[in-house]
Structures are given as C-alpha cells and as structure tokens.
Amino acid sequence: MARIPVSGPWITDLEVAYAADAARTGWYATANAYPHKFERAFAEYIGVKHAVSLPHCTAALHLSLVALGVGPGDEVIVPDATWIASAAPITYVGATPVFADIDPVTWCLDAASFESCITPRTKAVIPVDLYGGMPDWDAIRAVANRHGLAVIEDAAEAVGSEYRGRRAGSLGDTGTFSFHGSKTLTTGEGGMFVTDRDDLHRRALTLRDHGRPPGDKMFFNTEVAFKYKMSAVQAALGLAQIERVEELIAKKRQIFGWYRERLSNQPELRLNAEPIGVKNSYWMVTAIIDDPQRRSKIEWMRLLGEQGIDARPFFHPLSSLPAYADNPHAVGAPEHNPHSYSVSRCGINLPSGLMLTEADVESVCENVCKLLM
Ligand SMILES: Cc1ncc(COP(=O)(O)O)c(C=O)c1O
C-alpha cells in the first residue's frame, strides 16, 4: 500500500523546462537572469516594491533583523507556537527571543499577549502566518506602532494568504518566505525577503553578498556580512511556480474543502480558521483534537502511520524545547501562554501535499473518524 505523504509539491513540465534552461544558460553574464525574473514576478504577486531571493527563509529572517538594526541586548517578541526558524535568527544577532501567546482561533500571535511582553529593551516583533492562517494584523500593527517596534512578517507558510485584501508578506516592514520542498511554492530549498522600503532593500542586497553594495564589480567589500544567494536553477523553478501560483493556491483550498466536507461535523475536532476578511491558503490542514480517549498527538501520528498515513505534530511551544532551556522567558511560559500549550498539545497536521487526490483525503478522514468513535 502506498503511503499518503504529509506534504509535497506539484511540479509540471514548465518547472522542468525552466530548470533545464537555467542549467544550460544560467552562467556567465546571465547567471542572475532567472533570480531577477523570479524576484520581479514574486514582488509583483505579493504587492511589494522589492524582493530578494535567498537560500532559505531563515536567511530572510536573519537579514531582516540585521537590516533593522536588532543586536545584542535587544529583545524580539515571537509567538510561542511556531517553527524554531522564526526565533533562531534572533539568537544569531545576539538578541533574546521573548515568547508571547497565540490566539486560540487563528493559532497566530495574540495582540494582547504581544503587548504584555513589551519592555524598554523590545526592538521588534515577528508575527507568524501559521499554517497559512493570519493573525489579527490590524491589532498587531496598532500595538507595534504605539510602541515604535519594527515588524517582521514570517510568511514562510503563507504564500497566497490574504488579510483584508493585502497578501501575506506585505504586512510588516519586511516579509519573509520559505520555498522548502514541503511548501506550497517550492524551489527545493529557498527563500525570499520582501519590503516596500528602499533602504532595507539596499541593505539586504549588501548583506547577502559579503558586504558588496549592489552593482559592485570590483570585489570591494564595505563590511563583513553573509553569503545568502539563490542559484539560477532554483530561481528557474521558482519562476515557473510563481507563474502557476493561483493554481497551486486553488488546489490547496480544494484539498482543505475536501477535509472540511468530511470532518466539520466531528464535534471533537477543529480545523484551520478563516475569519472574515482573511483568505487562508491552508498550507497544512491541521486538526486540533479534543480526544475523548485523551491520546497524545504523538499517539495519533503513530495510529495514522499504521494505516499508511503520514502526519506531523503541531509545533511544540518554543518555550518547552530543550533548545530554550536557558532562556529566562521560558520560565512560567505554560501559565503565561496557555493557548500555545493547549493547542499544541492535541494538534496534528494531516496530509496536505499538492498531489493529494479526493480518494486520499477520503481515506485519511475515514481513519480519523474511526479513531474518534
Ligand atoms: C514558520 C516558519 N518560519 C520559518 C521557516 C524557515 O524556512 P526555511 O526552512 O526555508 O529556512 C519555516 C520553514 O519551515 C517555517 O515554517
């Protein structure tokens, strides 16, 4: 029996043709042609002035922090329930991550909890559009503006999501995307930094190329920086994917619709939210299970796995991880961030790969419903 994978891309002849062309032609004077085309098409789609292609989203978060001047002694607020990549770059720049709670409906940063974490050392906030969902961006930006904080939107998982007509990635001072192989739009590994600000754009271009200002042909470095560039072959894949982005998002929404039809009448189970004014691109169909038998998410993954169905655990609260055992803000987090802990405790990501069929979803839902009986 073939396993049903938890994620995976949709690659067509277009991606193969562009990647082959890049492999043949993307050298010498044209090495940057595909990256530039991908960046222009991506910026236009998101509705921002600038996009900078990178090897991964982690680099985009790192460059955002450096470009915004975050450094040693500063604090940066992140939601407690997210992938560690949202927070790790805060440590790279010598600052301290502070964990705020999530909203129990959107599973994204809660504005009131964010505000309660602000101290005189707070420099920035990194709201995350988790699993394609959107936080209450108006409330978050109001808090950030009131306290003069920079906003870095981690839209790694949310290409194609919208908040009041604005695309994910366009809601902060900078926005960051991941094109990892599990993502809706993929280049295998890859990422993008986006911004409307000319100063941050120029800074990101300089920082990602060992401190060479844009256009430098003399190998004359003005500072010690990083090497974060995307190759032509990856960018060619990305260009094909962004040309097909509407079809990719439509398929994600169709997959979610198949699940909703079959699972929305299960009172023990809650799926991804789409509040009024939000378009959710549903990167990962996620179920929060109020299991009458009180089985853990790990137990659910094991039981589904026995039926050939791959699932993933909802991200563990960052404050609960050994990686942050020494972080002073992890102390007392279960009381301070109750929603991060309760949602994460019983949440699983169900198969959401783009090649999924309705029959696959039927089989997953049958198994989930059987376990709830
Ligand atoms: C919320 C979030 N932020 C950041 C990242 C980092 O992306 P990358 O793996 O491209 O560095 C991911 C990737 O999985 C993610 O899910």
PDBQT file of the ligand as one rigid body, heavy atoms in Angstrom, charges set to zero:
ROOT
HETATM    1  C1  LIG A 401       7.022  29.472  10.261  1.00  0.00    +0.000 C 
HETATM    2  C2  LIG A 401       8.335  29.203   9.574  1.00  0.00    +0.000 A 
HETATM    3  N1  LIG A 401       9.293  30.135   9.629  1.00  0.00    +0.000 NA
HETATM    4  C3  LIG A 401      10.477  29.967   9.034  1.00  0.00    +0.000 A 
HETATM    5  C4  LIG A 401      10.774  28.815   8.339  1.00  0.00    +0.000 A 
HETATM    6  C5  LIG A 401      12.156  28.648   7.774  1.00  0.00    +0.000 C 
HETATM    7  O1  LIG A 401      12.151  28.349   6.435  1.00  0.00    +0.000 OA
HETATM    8  P1  LIG A 401      13.459  27.695   5.758  1.00  0.00    +0.000 P 
HETATM    9  O2  LIG A 401      13.420  26.253   6.090  1.00  0.00    +0.000 OA
HETATM   10  O3  LIG A 401      13.251  27.985   4.300  1.00  0.00    +0.000 OA
HETATM   11  O4  LIG A 401      14.622  28.405   6.326  1.00  0.00    +0.000 OA
HETATM   12  C6  LIG A 401       9.819  27.811   8.243  1.00  0.00    +0.000 A 
HETATM   13  C7  LIG A 401      10.126  26.588   7.489  1.00  0.00    +0.000 C 
HETATM   14  O5  LIG A 401       9.697  25.524   7.644  1.00  0.00    +0.000 OA
HETATM   15  C8  LIG A 401       8.567  27.991   8.880  1.00  0.00    +0.000 A 
HETATM   16  O6  LIG A 401       7.629  27.055   8.835  1.00  0.00    +0.000 OA
ENDROOT
TORSDOF 0
